[in-house]
Amino acid sequence: MPPQTQPASLPGVFALIGISWRRYTARRSTYLSMGLIAFAAIASLPVLAALIGAKSLAAVSVIALIAIAYIVVILWVMVAFMNLVRGHDENLSISAAFGRAGRQLLPFLWLGIVTSLIVFGAIAVFAGIPAAIIAFGGAAVAGGSSVPMVIAAVYGIIALVVVGVLFGNWGALAVWIFLDDQNYRGIKAYAGSRSLVRAAGFWAVFGRVLAFSLLFGIVAGIVNALFRAIGGNLVGLVAYYLLAGCVLYPLMFGAMFALYEAARSRVGAAPQTGPLGWWRAAAIAGLVAIVLVPLLAGALIVSYLGKFSSLSNPSGALTSGTSGQLMQLHDTIRQANLRGLQADLTLLHARDGSYPMSLSAVNSLSSAQMQTTDPYTHAPYDYRPSADGSAYTLCATLEAGGQFCVDSTG
């Protein structure tokens, strides 16, 4: 038998949409009926929830159940649409499509969870952990400089995009592999998708998936905006769901399935999965990250809130954990206060011919802005005027040690 030749390249974006369109028009009435059924099922649940209203605890519980049912129905309709698209050659009926979708719903949901965990785990390993090492390790070496934080932020953003695109695109065909062969589930479907994407060309698949998303999203947005302008928000929303259910979903899923078929034809055999251990490790890393990230974020937020509270609402006693930077900031504020009080005392001397016997006299100035007490210990500053009011010394005790003083000599 002569060796099989692979196609030179994948069909273009519009060629794939053309394949989808021809299949759609061949079974237009089936897709339109499916879209109307989907619209009725999806629209009826929010209407039912609105009619019930959150008037009691029991009503709220019923609405919560309706919300869960709403999510399930959307997933069920989506999988049924995909089965209808995949079953174009066998003229799959609507009832058979929903029947298959019902049996595939949990594995489909599991595939989505696993894919998300793999992508999130890869982001955590290749973006989050290195960024954290750069930020905290660099800050420790650089003595509190903000440069490592900037470098970590730039690296984290770039790595997030690169890793997200890489691992996300590897799983772009996983759902079609699962629907085409029930032996490919969860991590195995993801690994098989990666092999197909690599065989078809990573950027070729990525570009087509991105183009499908943009084209169908733009059309849906234009229709929604147009009908909202004509008939208001409700009319726009109804028009959007009807268009999406009757036309856009079938065409978009059809284009994606055509892309899967083209990629599969380049392989000519069942997708290879290779060792699954790395993908399991990535999924576990994603699960760990989902648990740890909120905890770490919460700890950082509490830490920064504590520092902010210390700055905005100074307290009397400083704890042993107060950083050197915070002590320096406090002392800088004290020194600024004394400079301001020195200016106020000069104004008083010009007005009265002598310096006041009490520092509280600065409050008689309409321009007085400075506190006459330490903002952190709340103790009065050490003000020592001469007996005849011709001179003074004003001092504050610093957290870094010693005192800072100003006097009448300037």
RAZINOR-V534347 format. One record per pair of residues at least 24 apart in sequence whose ideal C-beta (glycine too) atoms are under 10 Angstrom apart, sorted by the first residue. I is the first residue (numbers start at 1). J is the second residue. D is the distance in Angstrom with one decimal. If there is no record, write none. Layout:
BEGIN
I/J/D  I/J/D
END
This chain:
BEGIN
3/268/9.9  4/265/9.4  4/268/5.4  4/269/9.7  5/268/9.7  6/199/8.4  6/200/9.7  6/265/7.6  6/266/4.8  6/267/8.3  6/268/7.4  7/200/9.5  7/262/7.2  7/265/6.4  7/266/6.3  8/266/9.8  9/200/8.9  9/201/7.5  9/204/6.9  9/262/9.1  9/266/9.3  10/200/5.7  10/201/6.8  10/204/5.0  10/205/7.4  10/207/9.4  10/208/6.9  10/258/9.7  10/259/7.0  10/262/5.0  10/263/6.9  10/265/9.4  10/266/7.9  11/204/9.9  11/208/8.7  11/255/9.9  11/258/7.3  11/259/8.0  11/261/9.6  11/262/5.6  12/204/9.6  12/207/9.6  12/208/8.0  12/211/9.2  13/207/7.7  13/208/5.5  13/209/9.7  13/210/9.4  13/211/4.5  13/212/7.2  13/214/9.8  13/215/7.6  13/255/8.0  13/259/9.3  14/211/9.0  14/215/9.2  14/255/9.5  15/208/9.9  15/255/9.7  15/258/8.4  15/262/9.2  16/208/6.5  16/211/9.2  16/212/8.0  16/254/8.5  16/255/4.8  16/256/8.3  16/257/9.2  16/258/4.6  16/259/5.6  16/261/9.3  16/262/7.3  17/208/9.7  17/211/9.0  17/212/7.7  17/215/7.7  17/216/9.2  17/251/6.8  17/252/8.9  17/254/8.1  17/255/5.0  17/258/8.2  18/255/9.0  18/258/8.8  19/254/7.2  19/255/7.4  19/257/8.9  19/258/4.3  19/259/9.3  19/261/8.4  19/262/8.9  20/85/8.0  20/88/9.7  20/212/9.4  20/250/7.7  20/251/5.1  20/252/7.8  20/253/7.9  20/254/3.0  20/255/4.4  20/256/8.4  20/257/7.6  20/258/5.7  20/259/9.5  21/250/9.6  21/251/6.5  21/254/7.7  21/255/8.8  22/88/9.8  22/254/9.1  22/258/9.9  23/85/7.5  23/88/4.9  23/89/9.2  23/250/8.5  23/251/9.2  23/254/5.5  23/255/9.9  23/257/8.7  23/258/8.2  24/85/8.8  24/88/9.0  24/247/7.8  24/250/5.4  24/251/5.9  24/253/9.9  24/254/6.0  24/255/10.0  26/88/7.4  26/91/9.4  27/84/8.1  27/85/9.6  27/87/9.8  27/88/6.6  27/91/7.3  27/92/9.2  27/250/8.8  28/246/9.3  28/247/9.6  28/250/9.2  30/84/7.1  30/88/9.5  30/91/8.3  30/92/8.6  30/93/7.7  30/94/6.5  30/97/9.1  30/250/9.2  31/81/8.5  31/84/7.2  31/85/8.9  31/94/9.4  31/245/9.0  31/246/6.7  31/247/7.8  31/249/8.7  31/250/4.5  31/251/8.9  31/254/9.2  32/242/9.8  32/245/9.0  32/246/5.1  32/247/8.4  32/250/9.1  33/94/6.3  33/246/8.8  34/77/8.4  34/80/7.2  34/81/6.7  34/84/6.1  34/93/9.9  34/94/5.3  34/97/7.3  34/98/9.0  34/245/7.5  34/246/7.9  34/249/8.8  34/250/7.6  35/77/9.4  35/81/8.6  35/241/8.8  35/242/6.9  35/243/8.6  35/244/7.9  35/245/3.5  35/246/3.1  35/247/7.2  35/248/9.1  35/249/7.3  35/250/7.4  36/242/7.8  36/245/7.2  36/246/6.8  37/77/8.1  37/80/9.0  37/94/6.9  37/98/8.6  37/245/8.4  38/73/8.5  38/74/8.8  38/76/9.3  38/77/4.4  38/78/8.8  38/80/7.8  38/81/7.4  38/94/9.9  38/98/9.9  38/241/8.4  38/242/9.7  38/244/8.8  38/245/4.5  38/246/8.5  38/249/7.9  39/77/9.2  39/238/8.2  39/241/5.3  39/242/5.7  39/243/9.9  39/244/8.6  39/245/4.8  39/246/7.7  40/245/9.4  41/69/9.8  41/70/9.4  41/73/5.3  41/74/8.9  41/76/8.4  41/77/6.5  41/98/10.0  41/245/9.6  42/70/7.3  42/73/6.1  42/74/6.2  42/77/6.7  42/241/6.8  42/244/9.8  42/245/7.8  43/237/9.1  43/238/7.7  43/241/6.7  43/242/9.6  43/245/9.8  44/70/9.6  44/73/9.1  45/69/6.1  45/70/4.5  45/71/9.6  45/72/9.8  45/73/6.6  45/74/9.4  46/70/7.0  71/109/9.9  72/105/7.5  72/109/9.3  75/101/8.5  75/105/6.2  75/106/9.9  75/108/7.0  75/109/6.6  75/112/8.7  76/101/5.4  76/102/6.6  76/104/9.5  76/105/5.9  76/108/9.3  77/101/7.8  77/245/7.8  77/249/8.5  78/105/9.7  78/108/8.4  78/175/9.5  78/249/7.7  78/253/8.4  79/103/9.5  79/104/5.7  79/105/6.2  79/107/9.7  79/108/5.3  79/109/9.3  79/175/8.6  79/178/9.9  79/179/7.9  80/104/9.3  80/105/9.6  81/245/8.4  81/249/5.2  81/250/6.4  81/252/9.3  81/253/5.6  81/254/9.5  82/108/8.7  82/175/6.9  82/176/7.7  82/178/9.7  82/179/5.8  82/249/9.1  82/250/9.8  82/253/5.4  82/254/9.7  82/256/8.6  82/257/7.6  83/179/6.5  83/253/9.6  84/249/9.8  84/250/7.4  84/253/8.3  84/254/9.5  85/176/9.3  85/179/9.1  85/249/9.0  85/250/6.5  85/251/9.3  85/252/9.3  85/253/4.5  85/254/5.0  85/255/9.4  85/256/8.3  85/257/5.1  85/258/9.2  86/176/7.3  86/179/5.4  86/180/6.8  86/253/8.6  86/254/9.4  86/257/5.8  86/260/8.9  86/261/9.5  87/179/9.4  88/254/7.9  88/257/8.4  100/179/8.4  100/182/9.9  101/179/9.5  103/182/9.1  104/175/9.8  104/178/7.7  104/179/7.1  104/182/7.8  104/185/9.7  107/178/6.7  107/179/9.8  107/182/7.7  107/184/9.7  107/185/5.2  107/186/7.5  107/189/8.8  108/175/7.0  108/178/7.0  108/179/8.3  108/185/9.4  108/189/9.9  110/178/9.6  110/185/7.1  110/186/5.5  110/187/9.7  110/189/9.6  111/171/8.7  111/174/6.1  111/175/6.4  111/177/9.3  111/178/5.7  111/179/9.9  111/184/9.0  111/185/6.7  111/186/5.8  111/187/8.9  111/188/9.6  111/189/5.6  111/190/7.4  111/193/9.8  112/171/9.6  112/174/9.1  112/175/8.1  112/186/10.0  113/186/8.5  113/283/8.8  113/286/9.6  113/287/9.5  114/171/8.9  114/174/8.7  114/185/8.9  114/186/4.7  114/187/5.6  114/188/9.5  114/189/8.2  114/190/6.3  114/279/8.2  114/280/9.3  114/282/9.6  114/283/5.7  114/286/9.0  115/167/8.7  115/168/8.2  115/170/9.2  115/171/4.5  115/172/9.6  115/174/6.1  115/175/8.7  115/186/8.8  115/187/9.0  115/189/8.4  115/190/5.6  115/193/8.6  115/279/9.8  115/283/8.9  115/286/9.7  116/168/9.4  116/171/9.1  116/283/9.0  116/286/7.1  116/290/9.2  117/187/9.4  117/190/9.8  117/279/9.6  117/280/9.8  117/282/7.4  117/283/4.1  117/284/7.9  117/285/8.1  117/286/3.5  117/287/5.7  117/288/9.7  117/289/8.8  117/290/7.7  118/167/6.1  118/168/9.3  118/170/8.5  118/171/7.1  118/174/9.9  118/187/7.6  118/190/6.1  118/191/9.5  118/194/9.8  118/278/9.5  118/279/5.9  118/280/9.0  118/281/9.4  118/282/4.5  118/283/5.1  118/284/9.7  118/285/8.7  118/286/6.2  119/163/7.9  119/164/6.3  119/165/9.8  119/166/9.0  119/167/4.6  119/168/5.4  119/169/9.9  119/170/8.8  119/171/7.2  119/190/9.5  119/282/8.3  119/283/9.5  119/286/7.2  120/163/9.9  120/164/9.1  120/167/9.0  120/282/8.7  120/283/8.9  120/285/8.1  120/286/3.8  120/287/8.4  120/288/9.9  120/289/5.9  120/290/6.6  120/293/9.0  121/163/9.9  121/167/8.6  121/279/9.3  121/280/9.9  121/281/7.7  121/282/4.1  121/283/6.0  121/284/6.9  121/285/3.4  121/286/3.1  121/287/7.4  121/288/7.7  121/289/6.2  121/290/9.0  122/159/9.8  122/163/5.2  122/164/8.1  122/166/7.6  122/167/4.5  122/168/9.3  122/170/9.5  122/279/9.8  122/282/5.4  122/283/9.7  122/285/7.6  122/286/7.6  122/289/9.8  123/156/9.4  123/159/7.6  123/160/5.9  123/161/9.7  123/162/9.7  123/163/5.1  123/164/6.0  123/166/10.0  123/167/7.7  123/168/9.7  123/282/9.8  123/285/9.4  123/286/8.1  123/289/7.8  124/163/9.3  124/282/9.1  124/285/5.7  124/286/6.6  124/288/7.7  124/289/3.7  124/290/8.8  124/292/8.5  124/293/7.6  125/159/10.0  125/163/8.4  125/281/9.0  125/282/7.4  125/285/5.5  125/286/9.1  125/289/8.4  126/159/5.8  126/160/9.1  126/162/8.2  126/163/4.8  126/164/10.0  126/166/9.1  126/167/9.1  126/282/10.0  126/285/10.0  127/155/7.7  127/156/5.5  127/157/8.5  127/158/8.3  127/159/3.5  127/160/4.8  127/161/8.9  127/162/8.1  127/163/5.5  127/164/8.3  128/156/7.0  128/159/8.4  128/160/8.3  128/163/9.6  128/285/9.8  128/289/6.9  128/292/9.6  128/293/7.6  128/296/9.6  129/285/9.3  129/289/9.1  130/155/6.7  130/156/8.0  130/159/7.0  131/155/5.5  131/156/3.6  131/157/8.8  131/158/9.8  131/159/7.0  131/160/8.7  132/156/8.6  132/296/8.6  143/324/9.8  143/325/9.9  144/323/8.2  144/324/8.4  144/325/6.2  165/202/9.4  165/206/6.9  165/210/9.4  166/194/10.0  166/202/8.0  166/206/9.2  167/194/8.8  167/279/9.8  167/282/7.8  167/286/10.0  168/206/9.0  168/209/9.3  169/193/9.2  169/194/9.1  169/197/6.2  169/202/6.5  169/203/8.8  169/205/6.3  169/206/4.6  169/207/9.8  169/209/7.0  169/210/9.0  170/194/4.1  170/195/9.1  170/196/9.3  170/197/5.5  170/198/7.9  170/202/8.0  170/205/9.1  170/206/9.8  170/279/9.7  171/197/8.3  171/279/9.9  172/196/8.9  172/197/6.3  172/200/10.0  172/202/9.8  172/205/5.9  172/206/7.6  172/208/9.1  172/209/5.3  172/210/9.9  172/256/8.2  172/259/8.4  172/260/9.0  172/263/9.4  173/197/6.3  173/200/8.5  173/205/7.4  173/209/9.1  173/256/8.0  173/257/9.6  173/259/7.4  173/260/5.1  173/263/6.3  173/264/8.5  173/271/8.4  174/260/9.9  174/271/9.6  175/253/9.7  175/256/8.5  175/257/9.8  175/260/9.0  176/253/9.2  176/256/6.8  176/257/5.9  176/259/8.4  176/260/4.0  176/261/8.5  176/263/9.1  176/264/8.6  177/260/7.5  177/263/9.8  177/264/8.5  177/270/9.2  177/271/5.8  177/273/9.7  179/257/8.6  179/260/9.1  180/257/9.0  180/260/7.5  180/261/9.2  180/264/7.9  180/270/9.7  180/271/9.3  181/270/7.1  181/271/8.4  183/270/8.6  184/270/8.4  184/271/7.2  184/273/7.8  186/276/9.3  186/279/9.2  186/280/9.6  186/283/8.7  187/273/8.4  187/276/5.3  187/277/9.7  187/278/9.7  187/279/4.7  187/280/6.1  187/282/9.0  187/283/6.6  188/271/9.1  188/273/5.4  188/276/6.5  188/279/8.7  189/271/8.7  189/273/8.7  190/273/8.7  190/276/9.0  190/279/6.1  190/282/9.4  190/283/8.8  191/271/8.0  191/272/8.1  191/273/3.9  191/274/6.2  191/275/8.5  191/276/5.9  191/278/8.9  191/279/5.6  192/267/9.6  192/270/7.8  192/271/3.4  192/272/7.1  192/273/5.2  192/274/9.3  193/260/9.0  193/263/9.1  193/271/7.2  193/273/9.5  194/271/8.6  194/272/9.2  194/273/8.4  194/274/8.4  194/279/8.5  195/263/9.6  195/267/7.3  195/270/9.6  195/271/5.0  195/272/4.5  195/273/6.8  195/274/7.2  196/259/9.7  196/260/7.4  196/262/9.8  196/263/4.5  196/264/6.5  196/266/8.0  196/267/6.3  196/271/5.2  196/272/8.9  197/263/7.1  197/271/9.8  198/263/9.6  198/267/9.8  198/272/9.6  199/263/6.6  199/264/9.0  199/265/9.9  199/266/5.1  199/267/5.2  199/268/9.5  199/271/8.5  199/272/8.8  200/259/8.1  200/260/9.3  200/262/7.0  200/263/3.8  200/264/8.7  200/265/9.2  200/266/5.5  200/267/8.3  201/263/8.7  201/266/8.7  204/259/9.3  204/262/9.5  204/263/8.8  205/259/7.0  205/260/9.6  205/262/9.6  205/263/6.8  208/255/8.0  208/256/8.7  208/258/9.6  208/259/5.7  208/262/9.2  208/263/9.8  209/255/9.3  209/256/7.4  209/259/7.4  211/255/9.2  212/251/9.1  212/252/5.8  212/253/9.7  212/255/5.3  212/256/6.6  212/259/8.1  213/252/8.2  213/256/10.0  215/248/9.7  215/251/9.5  215/252/8.6  215/255/9.0  216/244/8.7  216/247/9.5  216/248/5.2  216/249/8.7  216/251/7.1  216/252/4.8  216/255/8.4  217/248/9.1  217/252/9.4  219/243/8.0  219/244/9.7  219/247/8.9  219/248/6.7  219/251/9.4  219/252/9.9  220/244/6.1  220/247/9.6  220/248/5.8  220/249/9.9  220/252/9.7  223/247/9.6  223/248/8.8  310/376/8.9  311/376/10.0  313/375/9.8  314/374/8.6  314/375/5.0  314/376/4.1  314/377/8.4  314/378/8.3  315/376/7.1  315/377/9.1  315/378/9.1  316/374/9.0  316/376/6.9  316/377/5.3  316/378/6.0  316/379/8.5  317/376/9.1  317/377/8.2  318/376/7.5  318/377/8.9  318/399/6.4  322/399/7.9  324/399/9.6  324/400/8.1  326/399/8.7  327/376/9.9  327/398/8.4  327/399/4.3  327/400/5.7  327/401/9.6  328/398/9.5  328/399/8.3  328/400/6.8  329/399/9.6  330/374/9.1  330/375/8.1  330/376/5.5  330/377/9.6  330/398/8.3  330/399/5.5  330/400/8.9  331/376/9.7  331/396/8.3  331/397/9.5  331/398/4.6  331/399/5.7  331/400/5.6  331/401/9.5  331/402/9.7  331/404/7.3  332/398/9.8  332/404/9.9  333/371/9.5  333/374/9.4  333/375/6.4  333/376/8.2  333/396/9.7  334/371/9.7  334/374/6.5  334/375/7.7  334/376/8.0  334/377/9.6  334/381/8.3  334/395/9.9  334/396/4.4  334/397/8.3  334/398/6.7  334/399/8.5  334/403/9.8  334/404/6.6  335/396/7.3  335/398/8.2  335/404/5.2  335/406/8.8  336/370/8.2  337/369/9.5  337/370/5.0  337/371/5.8  337/372/8.6  337/373/9.1  337/374/8.1  337/375/7.3  337/381/7.6  337/394/9.7  337/396/7.2  337/404/9.9  338/370/8.1  338/381/6.9  338/383/10.0  338/394/5.8  338/395/7.8  338/396/5.6  338/404/6.4  338/405/7.7  338/406/5.1  339/370/8.4  339/394/9.9  339/404/9.7  339/406/6.7  340/368/8.6  340/369/6.2  340/370/3.7  340/371/8.8  340/406/9.9  341/368/8.7  341/369/9.6  341/370/4.9  341/371/8.5  341/372/6.9  341/381/7.2  341/383/8.3  341/394/6.1  341/396/9.6  341/406/7.7  342/370/9.1  342/392/9.2  342/394/6.7  342/406/4.5  342/407/8.1  342/408/8.5  342/410/7.8  343/367/8.9  343/368/9.7  343/369/9.4  343/370/8.4  343/406/9.7  344/368/5.5  344/369/8.2  344/370/6.5  344/372/9.3  345/383/8.8  345/385/9.1  345/392/6.6  345/394/7.4  345/406/8.8  345/407/9.6  345/408/7.4  346/408/8.2  346/410/8.2  348/389/9.7  349/389/8.2  349/390/8.8  349/391/9.8  349/392/9.1  349/408/7.6  352/389/8.2  353/389/8.1  353/390/9.5  354/385/8.6  354/386/9.2  354/388/7.1  354/389/3.2  354/390/6.5  354/391/9.6  354/392/9.9  355/383/9.3  355/385/5.2  355/386/7.6  355/388/9.4  355/389/4.9  355/390/7.2  355/391/6.9  355/392/4.8  355/394/9.9  355/408/6.4  356/383/8.8  356/385/6.9  356/389/7.2  356/392/8.5  357/383/9.2  357/385/5.7  357/386/9.8  357/387/9.2  357/389/6.8  357/392/9.5  358/383/7.5  358/385/8.3  359/383/4.1  359/384/9.9  359/385/8.7  359/392/8.9  359/394/7.4  361/385/9.9  381/405/9.8  381/406/9.9
END
